[in-house]
Structures are given as C-alpha cells and as structure tokens.
C-alpha cells in the first residue's frame, strides 16, 4: 500500500527550508482505479464508521486541546481521522495556513475515507511516539487493523502547528532499543556567545583511553553540522549521528564538542536581508572551536574540526578563521555550489516509487526555476527569497570556490564518503579527490554500504531509510580515531 495523503516531504538536508510541504494524491494501482473509486461513496462511508464502532467508540474524544501537548493533539487528530469526524477536523486543530485550507477540501476528505476503508476495522491504537527532524516534530500513531496495519504520522512545526500528516508502514516505537551512554565517558553542557546569540552544546570527554589507561590530556574534535536547522545531535527521526560520533570517539579516548545550529535555535535569523553562511554556520563554528579547546583536559595542540555536509562544504572558509588546527575531517561534503547537483537530487527522490507524479514534476520545475535565478543573481528582487534565503546569501556563495579555498589548508585532511549517499554523491567526493589526491596531507576513504549519515544499508538509499533506527558505522569512527592518533 502506497502512502501519502498530506505529508512533509524530506527532500534532503540540503533543502534549505528543512522541509517542503507537498500535497500528494494516493496513486492507485492501474486496473483497480474504478473499483477503488466506487468504494468512496456514502455507503462505504457509513460502513467504515460502523465497522470501527466497537473499538474506537471506547476512546473518549477531548472537547478541547492543550496546544503545547502535541501527543494529545496528534492522538485526538488521528482518532478524528479514523472516525471521519470532519467537523472536528476542520475546526479544532492548530494547522498552518496550507493545511487549514487543505483539510476542508472534498478531495482530501475522500482520501481519508479511502485509507479508512483500505485498512479495515481498527483493532488497536498502540503507544504514540515522537521523532524529530530539524525544528519539526513527527508524532507517530501505530494502528493495528483487520486488513492493513499502518502508522499515521502527524507533523508539527516549531510553533506546534500541524503542517502535514501521512500514512506510513507499520512500526512500533523502538525506544526500548535506545542506546545507553557508554560507561567511561562524561557529557557536560556548555554554551558560547556568537554574534549576539547564545549557542548551546555538549562537551563529551573520555575518562580513559581506548585501552583503559587514564588520560592526562586528550584530543578534541568539534563537530559542525550540515544544511538546514539541526540540533547538536544532528537528529533525524530516531537517529542521532553526531551523538554516535561523540560517544564512539570518547570510547576511543577522544573528546568532542557538538552544538545546536543557530537556525535551529533562532529560526528568524534568516529574515535578515544581509544573512549569509557566515551568520548561518561559519562564525559559530569558529567560536565553538576556540571555546571548546579550553574545556576539560583538551590538548590544545591536537584540536580537529569535522564538517558534515554543508559543514564540510564550508570547512575551507571556516579554516580561514582558525589557527593551530591539527587537522580537518570532511564527511559527506559537497565540493560544488548546490545549484550544480540539487536538481539531480530531487529527480532521484521523485523516482523512489518508479514514476514522477504531476506534483513531483511541478516541484522539480520549481527547483529548475530557482536554479535559473541563481545564475542571474543581480536580477533577483531584494525582497524575494530563493530556496528560503534573500539575494545576499547567494551573492556571497557565488564568490566561494571550496576546492580553491581548501588548497590553502596545510594541516592533515581526511575525506570520508558513503557510496550510497544520494544527497552528496560520489561525484562530489571525486571532485575533492581529483584536486587533492596527490597532496601529501590529504587522505580519502569511501564506504560502499553507507549512506549520507554514514549508516549502513543495502541497495539504493532514499529518505525513507532515515526513518529506520540505525547508528553511524563503527568503521567510520575507527577511521576517524586512527586519523587523529596518527596525525
């Protein structure tokens, strides 16, 4: 059963607004269209209400909602979806503007009825759980039913407004599988002040080396995040790649500092007309390094900076503002301006189900239009945003050549790439290699089975893979540790 009714589509972490809303119609299998359409009539509407009466009627619906309690809102919302209580759906819930309009459409309400008929009689609503991606939260309600078990995902923005919902493959919370912090490491929260903003983060340090001996001092790696607003753990659904790196490196005897991205903490900063990647990422990375090297028992001669995705793309610029850095680590890092590869990325994701729908085609055409604007920056009106940012953001990046700027780096450099990465593909990795493979201070390694977040998988990688509980591959952590201890 294919999903989706109203869903937030995670195009990639390079999607500069973090998530884009798309309204996708359920594409029914050819040959079944007429049969399924006949199900969406009044008789089946009544039947679906009757068949669910036994279980769903035992669940009390709240008369009012606590807007701060997204679990309560999501549970009530899903119950109203299942009972097709469109009066409540249209009037009770805190939607953003787009969903507030869409939920009232006959076409959308027919799709809700279709999903209810398709799943059959509801037997059980399982324990609700939450994922996070950037500043958005996703509440998952697992449903057991007579024909199909499925999850309903209700998506909330930072203001606790419903910005989408979707029907997903069934899966219970994997909270019982949550990894515990290993023994022998310490985590402390430290903040720093950058351009008038307080940036919060976590310092993770080892109490002993990888072989168990006590440490007088230890190396430090500062982790700089990728595209979009992200928290210090680089959380994407249940996965926390930066926390994995921090804990794994600490077990090897290496400290780390990771921090919340400025756009995650203060989403209005992008509204400034003069906002650039210095405000978004670079300035904070420089201050974070200079602050973190003073923490604990850090050996100030062995401070490293790791840039992930956009963090790696901007790492050569970040390096220009730092001194006495022992080495740099590029992970899943573009070597080109995003206009050179973002269209390919959108097309790849659109083909996940083997075809490009009308809505997906429209999204791709909008992306092509935006790319064309980036080729004629001076013609963009001052008040217009392209991919979420005003003209000055793009004017600044138009003067930036990552490879040329990286040629100034004399410290040891490690470049890591997952070969299953569809967001930053091996084409970008090969550009880095072509430029620096002969340089004595550059080292390259790629991993056939790993995706953008350095997590193992099989076959083609898609955004749906990120919803599966996983961890950064241990070989990646070992390779970073070996780089640090040998340079």
N, C-alpha and C positions, 0 to 999 in steps of 0.2 A: 504494500500500500504506500503510494507516494504521499508525502506531506505537501502542501502547506497552504494555509489559508491567509492569514496576515502574519508576516514573520519579519523579524530583523535579520537581514542577510549580512553575515560577517564576510565581507569580500576578502579582507585581509587586514593585517595590522598596518598595512600601508594605506588603507582607506583613511584619509586624514580626519574625517569626522568620526572615526572609530566604527560606526555602524551606519548603514543606509537603510531606509525603510523602503521596501518594495511590496506591492500587493500582487501576489501570485495566485492565479486560479488553479484549482486542482485539475491536473491534466489526466483525464480518464483514459483507460486503455481503449484503442480502436476496436470497434465491434461491440463494445459494451456501453457506448455513449447513450444510445437510445434507451436501453434498459435502465441505466442508472438515472437518466433524466426522469423516467416515469416514476422513480422512487421519491422524487422530490415533490410530492403532491400532498394535498391536505390529509388524505387518508393515512399516509405514512407518517406525517407529522403527528397526527393523533396517536398512531400506533407506537411511535417512539416514546411519547410521553407515558403511555400506558405500560409499556414493557419495562420501563425503568422505575415504575412507581414503587415497587416493593422495597428496593434498597434506597434509592435517592430520597424517597419520602420520609425516611427515618432521619435525614440530616436537616437540622434546623438552619434556615437561612437568616443571617443577621439583617436587622432592619436598617442599621446604619454601619458605617465603616470607620475604622481608625486609619486615616490616610498614611500614618507613619508605619503601620504594621502591614508590610507588603505580603506576608504569609497569609494573613487574614483576608486581604483584598484578593489575592490570587485564588485562594480556596473558594471564596464566595463567587468569584468570577467564573471559575470552571464549573461550579455547581449550576450556575445560571446558563452556561453554555449547554450543559448536558440536559437540562430541563427545558431548554429553549424559551427561557423567560426573557423575551426581547424587551419588554417594558423596563425591567431592571437593568438589562444590559445597556439600554440607550440612555438611562437617566442617573444611574447610581455611581458609576465608576469614574475615577480620575484619569481621563485619557489626555494624550496630547492632541493637538488640533487635527492631525491627519486621521488618527484612529477614531476620534469623536465623530468625524464625518463618515468614515467607512462603516462603522458598526451599525449605522442606520440604513445602509443600502440593502435592497431586496436581494441582490446577488450574493452579498456576503452572508446574509441570514440563510439563504438556501444552501450555501456551502456548509454552514454549521449543521443544518439538518442532515445533509448528506453524510457528514462524518459520524453523527449520532447513529444513523441507520447502518452505516458501514461497520461500526464497532460492535453493534448488537446490544444486548441487555447488560447494563453496568452491574457488576458484582461487588466491586470494592474500589475505594479510593485509598491508595497507600500513602505512607508518610511523605509529606511535601519536603523538598529540599531546594537549596539555592546555589546557583553558580554566579560567577562574576566575570565580566569582560570589560576592561576599561572602567568607565564610570557607570556602566549599565549592569543591572542585576537581572537574573533569569530564574524565575521560580518554576520548578518542575513538579507537576502533579501526576504520578503514575496511576493509570486506570486499568483495572482488570475487567474484561467484558467477555460476553459469550462468543463473539466472532473474532475480535482482534483486541489484544492488549496494546495500549499505547500510552505515551506521555503527552500531556498538554503543557506546553511551555508558555508562560506569561512573562513578557519582557517589560522592565521598568527602567526609566532613565534616572538621572541623579536626583530629580525632583519627585520621585516616586509616582510619576505618571505612567500609565500603561502605554507603551509605544509599539506593541505588537503581540501577537500570540501565534502559536504554530502547533501542529500535530507531529510528534516525533516517534521514533522507535521506542518501544517499551524498555524501561530500565529503572531498577530501584536505586536508591542512594547508595553510593559506595563509601559512605562516611566511615563505616567500620573498617575500611581498608586504608584510612588516612595514615600516612607515615608519621611516626613519632620522632621528635627531635632526638638525634643520636646522643648517647652519653659522651661526655668528654668535650663538649663544646658549650660556649656561653653566648647568649644573644642579649644585646642591650640596645635600647632605642636612643638614637642621637639625632638632633636636628641641626640644620645650619640655615643661615640667613643669606639670601641671594636676591639682589635687585629688589629689595623691599618685601620679599616673600619668605615665609618660614617654610622650609622643605624638611619633611620628616623622613627618617630612615632607620635602618637596623645595622648594627655592627655585630658580626658573627666572628668569634675568635676561638681558637683551639686551646685546650688546656695542656695538650701534649702533642708530640709529633706523630706522624703516621705509624711509627714503630713503637709508640708508647712512652718514649723518653720525654722528660719535662723540657719545656721551651723557655729560654730566656727572652728571645725575640722571635718574631715570625713575619713572613712576607704578607703583603696586603694586595688584594685585587678589588678595585672599585668597579662595580657593575653599572653600566649606563644603558638605559632602556631604548626600545625601538619606537616605531611610528605609533601615533595615537596616544591618548591618555592611558597610562598604565600605572598600577601600583608597584610598590617596591618588590613584590614577588613576581612581577610580570604575569599576574594571574590571567589565565584564560580558561574559563569554566572551572573544572576541578583541578586543573594543572597549574603548578607554580614553578616555572623553570628557574627563576633566579633563586628561589629558596633551595631548590635541588642543588644548584651550583654552590650556594653558600654552605650548605650542610656537608656536601661531598668534599669540598675543598678544605673545610675546617677539620674533617676527619683525616685529611692528608697533612694537616699542620699548617694550613694557610688561612689567614683571616680575610674577610670580605666586608665591604660596605655597600648596601643597596638602598635605594631611596625612591620615594614616590615622585613621579614626574610632575612638573609644575602644572601642566594642563590637566592632570588628574585632580590635583588639589584645588586649583583655581581655573575653572573652565571658562571664565570670562576674559582671561588674559589675551585670548586670540582676537578679541574685539578691537584691540588697539591697531590702528592703521599702520603703525611702524613695526608691528610684531614680525620677528624673523626667527630663524632656527637658533640664533644666539639666545633669544628670550625663551624659546621652547626647550632647548636642550643643552647647548654648549656652555653657557655661563654657569648653569647649575652643576654640570659635570666637573668643571674646573674648581669651583668652590668645594664640592664634595671631596675631591681628591686632596686638596690642601687641608681640609678639616680632618678627614679620616686618618691621614698619616700620622696625626698627633695622638690617636687613640691607643689605649692599651699598651702592649709591648711591640708595636709595629716597628720593624726595621725600616727606617726611612730611606735606606739605600736600595730597598727591594719592594718598591711600590709599582704596581702594574695597573693598567686600565683596560677593561674589557668592554667593547662596544657591540651590542646586539642589534642587528637590522639597521634601523636609522642611526642608532648609537654608533655602529661601526662605519656607516656611510659618513658620519660627521666626525669620526675619530681623528682623521688628519687635521681638521680645524681645531678640535679640542687640544690636540698635541701642541699646536702653536702657542697655546696659553699656559703650558705646563713646563716645568724644568725638573731635571733629575728623575725622570721616569725610567724604571728598569726595563720595561717592555710593554708592548701593546698587543691585544688579542682581538681579532676581528671574527665575529660569529654571525653567519647568515647575513653578510653585509653587502649591499649594493655598491657597485663601482661607478654607476651612472645615475644621472638625474632620473627621477621616477617616470618622467614623460616617455622615456625610452623603453619601458617594459610594462607599465601598468595596464595598457590595453590588452596585451597578451595574457595577463593575469586574469582579467575579467572574463575574457573569452574562454579560458581554461575552466574556470569555475562554472560558467554558464553551461558548459558541456558535461557537467558531472552526471546528468541523467541521460546523456546521449543526444540531446537536442537543445537548440536555443529557442526559448519561447519568445513570444512577442514582447513581453515585459522585459526579458533579459536583453533582447535586441535593442529595445529603447534605452536601457541602461548603458549598453556598450556605445550606442550612438552619442549619448550624453558625454561619456568619457572621451570619445573621439573629439567632440566639440570642445571640451575643456583642454585637451592636449593641444588643439589648434590655437587656442587662446594663449597657451604658454609659449607658443612660437612667435607671438606678436604681443609681447608683454606691454609695450607702451600704448597699445590701443585699448587695454582693459580700463574701464572707468574706475575712478578712485573708490567709489562706493560698492563696487561689485566684488564678490568673493568667487574664487575658483578653487574647487576642492576644499572649501572651508576657510581659505585664507585670502587676505587682501593682496594687492599687487606687490607691495614692498617685500613680502615674504618670497615671492617668486623672482623678483628682480635680484634679490640678494643671492638666491641659489643659482641663478643664471650665470653668475660670475665664478662659481665654485667648480673646480675640477678635482675630485677626490684623489685620483691617481697622481696628478701633478703635485698636489699638496702633500701627499703621502711620501713622495720621493725625498722630502726633507727629513723624514724620520731616520735617525741613526741608531736608535735602540733596537733590540731584537723584536721581531714581529711574528706572531702566529696567526694564520688564517685558517678557519675551520668552516666546512660546508657540508650540509646534508644533501645528498644527491637526489632525495625525494622531495626537496623543497620546491614548491610551485610559486612561492611568493618572491623569493630571491633565488633564482635558478642557477645552475652550474655555469650558465653563460656569464653571469656576473663574477663568479669565482674565477673563471678562466681569464677574465679581463685583468683581475688582480695578478694572476699567475703570469700572464703574458708580459706584464710590466715589471714584475719583481722576482721571477723565478731564478734569475741569475744573481740576484742580490744576496750577499753573504748573510745579511741579518734577517732575511725573510724565510719563514717555514710554512709549508702548505700541507693540509690534510683534509681529505673528504671521506664521507662515510656513506656507502651505498644504501643502507637501510633507514637512514634518519631523515626526518622532516625539518621544517623551518625551526622548530624549537628543540632540535637535537634529540628527538624522541623516536624510538624505533617503531617501524610499522612495515606493512607489506603492500606491494602494488602501488598504484597511483595514490598520491596524497591529495586530500580535499579538506575543506574547512570542517566537515563533519567529523573528521578524525580527531580534532582538537577537543571534542566533547567526551572522548574516551579517557578515563583515568590512566595516566602514564607518568613517567619520570624521565628526566634527562639521562641519556645513556651513560653508564659508568665509564665507558672507554673515553668519552669526551672529557669527563672530569679528570681521569688519569692522565690524558694527554696534556691538559692544561697544567696539571701539577708537575708533570715531567718538564714541560717548557719552563716553568718558573724555577724549578730546582736546578736546571742546567743552564740558566741564563742569568 
